[in-house]
């Protein structure tokens, strides 16, 4: 089994044909988006891979900006947003 077969990539192309058409016209945007609205975590896990990057900075994305990003993603046909 190849790496691509494991994810059934052929089915993804069939299900997202519109993205492929836009890609060929150089108007493609991501299907998935990751947003980290806060640079803070209350857990303080000793094995956390992000702890060093976060440091003491605990900034938070303003609610209005977060909603604006979600609206833009919707217009660009993003189908999944994770955090």
Kinemage of the C-alpha trace (Angstrom):
@kinemage 1
@onewidth
@group {chain A} dominant
@subgroup {mainchain}
@vectorlist {calphas} color= white
{ca unk a 1} P 0.000 0.000 0.000
{ca unk a 2} L 1.432 3.342 -0.987
{ca unk a 3} L 1.193 6.394 1.219
{ca unk a 4} L -1.323 8.015 -1.143
{ca unk a 5} L -3.551 4.940 -1.274
{ca unk a 6} L -3.766 4.977 2.490
{ca unk a 7} L -5.579 8.317 2.278
{ca unk a 8} L -7.674 7.343 -0.762
{ca unk a 9} L -6.413 10.396 -2.641
{ca unk a 10} L -8.284 9.457 -5.815
{ca unk a 11} L -11.586 9.836 -3.968
{ca unk a 12} L -10.521 13.222 -2.668
{ca unk a 13} L -9.918 14.411 -6.209
{ca unk a 14} L -13.344 13.164 -7.292
{ca unk a 15} L -15.068 14.779 -4.295
{ca unk a 16} L -13.239 18.078 -4.726
{ca unk a 17} L -13.284 18.380 -8.515
{ca unk a 18} L -14.125 22.092 -8.226
{ca unk a 19} L -10.818 22.649 -6.396
{ca unk a 20} L -8.928 20.872 -9.153
{ca unk a 21} L -10.607 23.052 -11.789
{ca unk a 22} L -9.667 26.189 -9.841
{ca unk a 23} L -6.130 24.880 -9.408
{ca unk a 24} L -5.704 24.534 -13.154
{ca unk a 25} L -6.930 28.144 -13.517
{ca unk a 26} L -4.494 29.270 -10.779
{ca unk a 27} L -7.376 30.332 -8.501
{ca unk a 28} L -7.005 27.656 -5.838
{ca unk a 29} L -7.227 28.121 -2.094
{ca unk a 30} L -6.751 25.661 0.747
{ca unk a 31} L -9.553 23.247 1.550
{ca unk a 32} L -8.561 23.050 5.232
{ca unk a 33} L -7.454 25.825 7.567
{ca unk a 34} L -5.912 25.721 11.030
{ca unk a 35} L -6.483 28.681 13.331
{ca unk a 36} L -4.867 29.073 16.728
{ca unk a 37} L -6.919 31.843 18.343
{ca unk a 38} L -4.858 31.891 21.531
{ca unk a 39} L -1.200 31.441 22.311
{ca unk a 40} L -2.040 30.240 25.793
{ca unk a 41} L -2.636 26.834 27.333
{ca unk a 42} L -3.551 26.108 30.949
{ca unk a 43} L -2.243 22.520 30.920
{ca unk a 44} L 1.544 23.092 31.064
{ca unk a 45} L 2.398 19.547 29.902
{ca unk a 46} L 6.087 18.775 30.357
{ca unk a 47} L 6.252 17.013 26.959
{ca unk a 48} L 4.537 19.844 25.016
{ca unk a 49} L 6.276 20.552 21.723
{ca unk a 50} L 4.911 24.133 21.687
{ca unk a 51} L 5.947 25.239 25.192
{ca unk a 52} L 9.296 26.660 24.127
{ca unk a 53} L 7.746 28.547 21.208
{ca unk a 54} L 4.996 30.030 23.371
{ca unk a 55} L 7.289 31.147 26.133
{ca unk a 56} L 5.593 33.798 28.223
{ca unk a 57} L 3.594 35.257 25.327
{ca unk a 58} L -0.111 34.608 25.868
{ca unk a 59} L -1.647 36.755 23.146
{ca unk a 60} L -5.224 36.122 22.013
{ca unk a 61} L -6.726 36.794 18.589
{ca unk a 62} L -9.537 39.372 18.954
{ca unk a 63} L -13.007 37.897 18.463
{ca unk a 64} L -13.806 40.271 15.586
{ca unk a 65} L -10.639 39.246 13.704
{ca unk a 66} L -11.407 35.559 14.254
{ca unk a 67} L -14.926 35.981 12.840
{ca unk a 68} L -13.496 37.916 9.885
{ca unk a 69} L -11.056 35.092 9.121
{ca unk a 70} L -13.880 32.534 9.282
{ca unk a 71} L -16.013 34.625 6.903
{ca unk a 72} L -13.124 34.933 4.444
{ca unk a 73} L -12.519 31.190 4.637
{ca unk a 74} L -16.203 30.582 3.900
{ca unk a 75} L -16.027 32.780 0.792
{ca unk a 76} L -12.935 30.859 -0.363
{ca unk a 77} L -14.837 27.562 0.081
{ca unk a 78} L -12.696 26.238 2.925
{ca unk a 79} L -14.549 23.169 4.171
{ca unk a 80} L -12.719 22.452 7.427
{ca unk a 81} L -11.357 24.693 10.147
{ca unk a 82} L -9.446 23.216 13.072
{ca unk a 83} L -7.592 24.674 16.007
